Amino acid sequence: MRIKNLSFALLLSAAAAVFAQTNAQSVSGSIAGGAVTRGKSARATVVLSIPGGLHVNSNRPNSEYAVATVVRATSPGAKIGPISYPRGKNRKFAFSENTINVYDGRTSFGFNVTVPATFRGDRISVRVTVKYQACTDEVCYSPKSKEVTLTAKVK
C-alpha cells in the first residue's frame, strides 16, 4: 500500500511539474506612452516571457510539425496594423532532423494602433492573443493561448 501511495504521489507531482512548465509563460504589453492622439498611430508592444529551460516555436519555425507562434490583436475602435515578428534562433533538437526556429527569454512583438479622428471616448483597448507551443529540448507540449488587454488614453 505504501508503494502504491508513493507511486501516486510521484505521478501527481510529475503532472503538476508539467502543468507548471506549460503555463509558466506570461504575456504583457503596452501602447507607447500610454496615450494615443485621435487621427494618429502609436506603437504597441506585446512581450512573451519564456522561462529558462523552455522555448517556443517562432512564427516561422521551419518545421511542418511545429506549431507557429501567432499574435492576434483586435480593437472595436481602432485600426490594428500588421504584427512584426522578431527573428528567432535556429536550434537543433534530438527530436527533429532539421533545425527549428525558436524564441526564448523575452520576445517582443510590435504593431501600430491607429485611432480614428472620429473616435468617441477617452480610452482605447486592444485585446491581444498569443498562441504558442512551449517545448523543452526533449519534448513539446500542447499549444496554448494567453491573452492580455492593452489600454491607452485617447487625446
C-alpha positions as CSV (number, residue, x, y, z in Angstrom):
1,M,0.0,0.0,0.0
2,R,2.9,2.4,0.8
3,I,4.4,1.8,-2.6
4,K,1.1,2.5,-4.3
5,N,0.7,5.8,-2.3
6,L,4.3,6.7,-3.1
7,S,3.8,6.0,-6.8
8,F,0.6,8.0,-6.9
9,A,2.4,10.9,-5.1
10,L,5.2,10.8,-7.7
11,L,2.8,10.7,-10.6
12,L,0.9,13.6,-9.2
13,S,4.0,15.8,-8.6
14,A,5.2,15.0,-12.1
15,A,1.9,16.0,-13.6
16,A,2.0,19.2,-11.5
17,A,5.5,20.0,-12.8
18,V,4.4,19.5,-16.4
19,F,1.4,21.8,-15.8
20,A,3.6,24.4,-14.2
21,Q,6.0,24.3,-17.1
22,T,3.4,24.6,-19.8
23,N,1.7,27.5,-18.0
24,A,4.9,29.3,-17.0
25,Q,4.9,31.7,-19.9
26,S,3.5,35.2,-19.3
27,V,2.2,37.9,-21.7
28,S,2.4,41.6,-21.0
29,G,2.4,44.7,-23.1
30,S,1.7,48.4,-23.6
31,I,0.7,51.1,-26.1
32,A,3.6,53.6,-26.4
33,G,3.4,56.3,-23.8
34,G,0.0,55.1,-22.6
35,A,-1.7,57.6,-24.8
36,V,-2.8,57.9,-28.5
37,T,-3.9,61.1,-30.3
38,R,-7.1,60.9,-32.3
39,G,-6.2,60.6,-36.0
40,K,-2.7,59.3,-35.2
41,S,-0.9,56.0,-34.7
42,A,1.0,54.7,-31.7
43,R,3.3,51.7,-31.4
44,A,2.1,48.8,-29.3
45,T,4.4,46.1,-27.9
46,V,3.5,42.7,-26.6
47,V,6.1,40.7,-24.7
48,L,6.0,36.9,-24.3
49,S,8.2,35.9,-21.3
50,I,9.6,32.4,-21.6
51,P,11.3,30.8,-18.5
52,G,14.7,29.2,-18.7
53,G,14.7,25.6,-19.9
54,L,11.8,26.3,-22.3
55,H,11.5,27.8,-25.8
56,V,8.5,28.3,-28.1
57,N,8.4,27.8,-31.8
58,S,8.8,31.1,-33.8
59,N,6.3,32.5,-36.2
60,R,8.2,30.6,-38.9
61,P,9.6,27.5,-37.2
62,N,10.8,25.8,-40.4
63,S,9.1,22.6,-39.5
64,E,5.7,21.3,-40.7
65,Y,5.1,19.7,-37.3
66,A,5.9,22.6,-35.1
67,V,3.1,25.0,-34.2
68,A,4.0,28.5,-35.1
69,T,3.6,31.4,-32.6
70,V,0.8,33.7,-33.7
71,V,-0.2,37.1,-32.3
72,R,-3.6,38.5,-33.0
73,A,-4.8,41.9,-31.9
74,T,-8.3,43.4,-32.2
75,S,-9.9,46.6,-31.1
76,P,-13.5,47.7,-31.6
77,G,-12.5,51.4,-32.0
78,A,-9.0,51.3,-33.6
79,K,-7.3,50.0,-36.7
80,I,-4.6,47.5,-35.9
81,G,-1.6,47.3,-38.2
82,P,0.3,44.1,-39.2
83,I,2.2,42.3,-36.4
84,S,6.0,42.5,-36.5
85,Y,7.5,39.2,-35.6
86,P,11.2,39.0,-34.4
87,R,13.7,36.6,-35.9
88,G,14.0,33.5,-33.9
89,K,17.1,31.4,-33.3
90,N,17.8,28.2,-35.3
91,R,18.4,25.3,-33.0
92,K,18.9,21.6,-33.4
93,F,16.9,19.2,-31.2
94,A,17.1,15.5,-30.7
95,F,13.5,15.0,-31.8
96,S,14.0,16.7,-35.2
97,E,16.3,16.1,-38.1
98,N,16.4,19.7,-39.1
99,T,16.9,22.9,-37.1
100,I,13.8,24.6,-35.7
101,N,13.5,28.4,-35.4
102,V,12.5,29.3,-31.9
103,Y,12.1,32.1,-29.4
104,D,13.4,32.0,-25.8
105,G,13.7,34.5,-23.0
106,R,11.7,37.7,-23.5
107,T,10.4,38.0,-27.0
108,S,8.7,41.3,-28.2
109,F,6.1,41.7,-31.0
110,G,5.1,45.1,-32.3
111,F,2.2,46.6,-34.2
112,N,0.6,50.0,-34.8
113,V,-2.6,51.1,-33.3
114,T,-4.4,53.9,-35.2
115,V,-7.3,55.8,-33.5
116,P,-9.7,57.4,-36.0
117,A,-10.1,61.2,-35.7
118,T,-13.9,60.5,-35.2
119,F,-13.2,58.2,-32.2
120,R,-15.6,58.9,-29.3
121,G,-14.3,58.1,-25.8
122,D,-11.3,58.7,-23.7
123,R,-9.7,55.2,-23.6
124,I,-8.9,52.7,-26.3
125,S,-8.5,49.0,-25.5
126,V,-6.7,46.4,-27.7
127,R,-7.2,42.7,-27.0
128,V,-4.2,40.6,-27.8
129,T,-4.0,36.8,-28.0
130,V,-0.7,35.0,-28.3
131,K,-0.9,31.4,-29.4
132,Y,2.3,29.3,-28.9
133,Q,3.8,25.9,-28.4
134,A,6.2,25.6,-25.4
135,C,8.9,23.0,-25.6
136,T,11.9,21.7,-23.7
137,D,14.9,20.3,-25.6
138,E,13.3,16.9,-25.5
139,V,9.5,17.3,-25.8
140,C,6.9,19.8,-26.9
141,Y,3.7,20.4,-25.0
142,S,0.2,21.1,-26.3
143,P,-0.3,24.5,-27.9
144,K,-1.6,27.2,-25.5
145,S,-3.0,30.7,-25.8
146,K,-2.6,33.7,-23.5
147,E,-4.5,37.0,-23.6
148,V,-3.7,40.5,-22.5
149,T,-5.7,43.7,-22.9
150,L,-3.7,46.8,-23.6
151,T,-5.3,50.2,-22.8
152,A,-4.3,53.8,-23.6
153,K,-5.8,57.2,-23.0
154,V,-7.1,58.9,-26.1
155,K,-6.3,62.6,-26.5
